[in-house]
């Protein structure tokens, strides 16, 4: 495990989230295994599904597939689960490393009750659960209109980002991911070629590529460019440094290259980004 979670503080957050939205929230680790949830008990509908070996397997595979996709795309996703419900998931990142996931689970929108129930019934037909029993459990699930779900997803994304800032999720000291993160952050203004990083960390190119893919979902050169532009975004809105001075701070010598990469990643020129996002004093 490459992350440490403050479960006591996390539980307070999950409980508050439930009180605001009425939705059960789950924390997964980086492997897609649930480590904390509120409420702790599954709703009756999901308990029924998991009485079947096929249903239990479907739940596990659905969770892990959602985690993998959210980690790859790096954003909050709303998706249908294998049992006909709706769920939403967002990655928890520490210094750009995906270390876990926050999930909103067991959602029924209720926009078209009959159609939604028929879909759930069809998907669960192979689990051997009497239809009447399944329907009674289905009716107990809270209804969450799309507008409320969308708002809850926004809160979910903000909560995931806050975990790192509040130290409720952090990389294990001395882990390969933490070592790589620290080296990149400390030497961002310097040469960060693959050769330099491999030499500094005492690993081969293949090992570095594998570590970068596991930690960031991309190759090391792609991540270094992303990290440099993120630092530039911060400097543009919190300092009065010129673009040339910012280039020096982030290790990009060619201003034209900086301009192209910045616009490709943000959709704005550096000047436009500074005008739009700098908070007036």
C-alpha positions in Angstrom: 0.0 0.0 0.0 1.5 3.3 -1.0 -0.8 5.6 1.0 -1.7 6.2 4.7 -5.3 7.2 5.4 -6.5 8.9 8.6 -9.6 6.7 9.0 -10.9 8.6 12.1 -10.9 11.9 10.3 -12.2 10.3 7.1 -15.1 8.8 8.9 -16.2 12.3 10.1 -16.1 13.4 6.4 -18.1 10.5 5.2 -20.7 10.9 7.9 -21.1 14.6 7.1 -21.4 13.8 3.4 -24.1 11.3 4.2 -26.0 13.8 6.3 -25.9 16.3 3.4 -26.8 14.0 0.5 -28.3 10.8 2.0 -25.9 8.8 -0.1 -23.6 6.0 1.2 -20.0 6.9 0.6 -17.1 4.4 0.3 -13.4 4.8 0.4 -11.4 2.4 -1.8 -7.6 1.9 -1.7 -5.5 2.0 -4.8 -6.4 -1.6 -5.6 -10.1 -1.0 -5.5 -10.7 -2.7 -2.2 -13.1 -0.9 0.2 -11.5 0.2 3.4 -14.1 2.5 4.9 -17.7 3.4 4.4 -20.6 5.3 5.9 -23.1 3.9 6.7 -21.1 0.8 7.4 -23.9 -1.6 6.4 -24.9 -2.2 2.9 -28.6 -1.4 1.9 -30.9 -4.4 1.8 -30.9 -4.4 -2.0 -27.1 -4.9 -2.2 -27.0 -7.4 0.6 -29.5 -9.5 -1.5 -27.3 -9.2 -4.6 -24.3 -10.4 -2.6 -26.0 -13.5 -1.3 -25.4 -14.9 -4.8 -21.8 -15.8 -5.6 -22.4 -14.4 -9.1 -23.8 -11.2 -7.6 -20.9 -10.9 -5.2 -18.4 -11.3 -8.0 -20.3 -8.8 -10.1 -20.1 -6.2 -7.4 -16.3 -6.7 -6.9 -15.6 -6.6 -10.6 -17.8 -3.5 -11.1 -16.0 -1.6 -8.3 -12.6 -2.5 -9.6 -13.5 -1.6 -13.2 -14.8 1.8 -12.0 -11.6 2.5 -10.0 -9.4 1.6 -12.9 -11.3 3.9 -15.3 -11.5 6.8 -12.8 -7.7 6.5 -12.2 -7.0 6.4 -15.9 -9.2 9.4 -16.7 -8.4 11.3 -13.6 -11.9 12.7 -13.1 -15.3 12.0 -11.5 -17.4 9.5 -13.3 -21.1 8.7 -13.1 -21.9 5.2 -14.4 -24.5 2.3 -14.1 -23.5 -0.6 -11.9 -24.0 -4.3 -12.8 -27.2 -4.5 -10.7 -29.0 -1.6 -12.3 -28.2 1.2 -9.9 -26.1 4.4 -10.5 -22.8 5.1 -8.8 -20.3 7.9 -9.0 -16.5 7.7 -8.3 -13.6 10.1 -8.1 -9.9 9.4 -7.7 -8.0 10.5 -4.5 -4.6 12.0 -5.6 -1.6 12.9 -3.5 0.9 15.0 -5.5 -0.6 13.6 -8.7 -0.4 9.9 -7.6 -3.8 8.1 -7.4 -3.8 6.5 -4.0 -7.5 5.6 -3.7 -11.1 6.5 -4.6 -14.2 8.0 -3.2 -17.5 6.3 -4.3 -21.2 7.4 -4.0 -23.1 4.1 -4.2 -26.6 2.6 -4.6 -28.3 5.4 -6.3 -31.7 5.4 -8.0 -32.7 8.5 -9.8 -36.5 7.9 -9.9 -37.0 9.9 -13.1 -38.8 6.9 -14.7 -39.5 4.4 -11.9 -40.9 1.6 -14.1 -38.1 1.7 -16.7 -35.4 1.9 -14.0 -36.9 -1.0 -12.1 -37.3 -3.1 -15.3 -33.6 -2.5 -16.1 -32.5 -3.5 -12.6 -34.7 -6.6 -12.7 -33.3 -7.7 -16.0 -29.7 -7.3 -14.9 -30.3 -9.2 -11.6 -32.3 -12.0 -13.3 -29.5 -14.5 -13.0 -28.9 -14.1 -9.3 -31.7 -16.3 -8.2 -33.5 -13.7 -6.0 -37.3 -13.8 -5.9 -38.6 -10.8 -7.8 -40.9 -9.7 -5.0 -38.1 -9.7 -2.4 -35.8 -7.9 -4.8 -38.4 -5.2 -5.5 -39.2 -4.6 -1.9 -35.5 -4.0 -1.2 -35.3 -1.8 -4.4 -38.1 0.4 -3.1 -36.2 1.1 0.1 -33.3 2.8 -1.8 -33.4 6.6 -1.7 -34.3 8.5 -4.9 -31.7 11.0 -6.0 -32.7 13.3 -8.9 -30.0 14.1 -11.4 -29.6 17.7 -10.2 -28.9 16.5 -6.7 -26.5 13.7 -8.0 -24.6 16.3 -10.0 -24.2 18.5 -7.0 -23.1 15.6 -4.9 -20.5 14.7 -7.5 -19.1 18.2 -7.3 -18.8 17.9 -3.5 -17.3 14.5 -4.0 -14.5 15.9 -6.2 -13.8 18.7 -3.8 -13.7 16.3 -0.9 -11.2 14.0 -2.7 -8.9 17.0 -3.3 -9.2 18.1 0.3 -8.0 14.8 1.6 -4.4 15.6 0.6 -4.5 19.2 1.8 -5.8 18.1 5.2 -3.3 15.2 5.5 -6.1 12.6 5.6 -4.3 10.8 2.8 -0.6 10.9 2.3 2.1 8.8 0.6 4.0 6.3 2.7 7.4 7.9 3.6 10.2 6.3 1.7 7.9 4.5 -0.8 9.1 4.5 -4.4 6.2 6.9 -5.3 7.0 9.3 -2.5 10.7 9.2 -3.4 10.0 10.0 -7.0 7.5 12.7 -6.1 10.0 14.4 -3.8 12.8 14.3 -6.3 10.7 15.8 -9.1 9.4 18.5 -6.8 12.9 19.4 -5.5 14.5 19.4 -8.9 11.7 20.8 -11.1 13.9 23.7 -12.4 16.7 21.3 -13.4 17.2 18.6 -16.1 14.6 15.9 -15.5 15.5 13.6 -18.4 14.8 9.9 -17.9 18.5 9.3 -17.6 18.9 11.9 -14.9 16.0 10.5 -12.9 17.2 6.9 -13.3 20.7 7.8 -12.1 19.4 9.8 -9.1 16.9 7.0 -8.0 19.2 4.1 -8.9 16.8 2.4 -11.3 16.6 1.4 -14.9 14.4 3.0 -17.6 12.0 0.1 -17.6 11.5 0.3 -13.8 11.0 4.1 -14.0 8.4 3.8 -16.8 6.5 1.1 -14.8 6.6 3.3 -11.6 5.4 6.3 -13.6 2.6 4.4 -15.2 1.5 3.0 -11.8 1.7 6.4 -10.0 0.6 8.8 -12.7 -1.1 6.8 -15.4 1.4 8.0 -18.0 5.1 8.0 -19.0 7.6 10.1 -16.9 8.2 12.7 -19.6 4.5 13.4 -20.0 4.1 13.7 -16.2 7.0 16.1 -15.9 5.5 18.3 -18.5 2.2 18.2 -16.6 3.9 19.0 -13.3 5.8 21.9 -14.8 2.6 23.5 -16.2 0.8 23.0 -12.9 3.6 24.9 -11.2 3.5 27.6 -13.8 -0.3 27.9 -13.2 0.4 28.5 -9.5 3.1 31.0 -10.1 1.1 32.9 -12.7 -1.7 33.5 -10.2 0.3 34.0 -6.9 3.3 36.0 -8.1 4.2 38.8 -10.4 7.0 36.9 -12.0 7.5 37.4 -15.8 6.9 34.5 -18.1 10.7 34.2 -18.6 11.2 34.0 -14.9 8.5 31.4 -14.6 10.2 29.4 -17.3 13.4 29.4 -15.3 11.6 28.3 -12.2 10.0 25.3 -13.9 12.9 24.1 -16.0 11.7 25.1 -19.4 14.4 27.1 -21.4 12.4 27.7 -24.6 9.6 30.2 -24.0 7.9 29.3 -27.3 7.8 25.7 -26.2 6.4 26.8 -22.8 3.7 28.8 -24.6 2.6 25.9 -26.8 2.5 23.3 -24.0 0.7 25.7 -21.6 -2.0 26.5 -24.1 -2.4 22.8 -25.0 -2.9 21.8 -21.4 -5.0 24.7 -20.2 -6.7 26.0 -23.3 -5.4 29.5 -22.5 -2.2 31.5 -23.1 -0.2 32.2 -19.9 -1.2 35.9 -20.1 -4.9 35.0 -20.4 -4.7 32.5 -17.6 -3.1 35.1 -15.3 -5.8 37.7 -16.1 -8.7 35.2 -15.6 -7.6 33.5 -12.4 -5.5 35.9 -10.4 -7.5 37.1 -7.4 -7.4 41.0 -7.1 -5.6 42.2 -4.0 
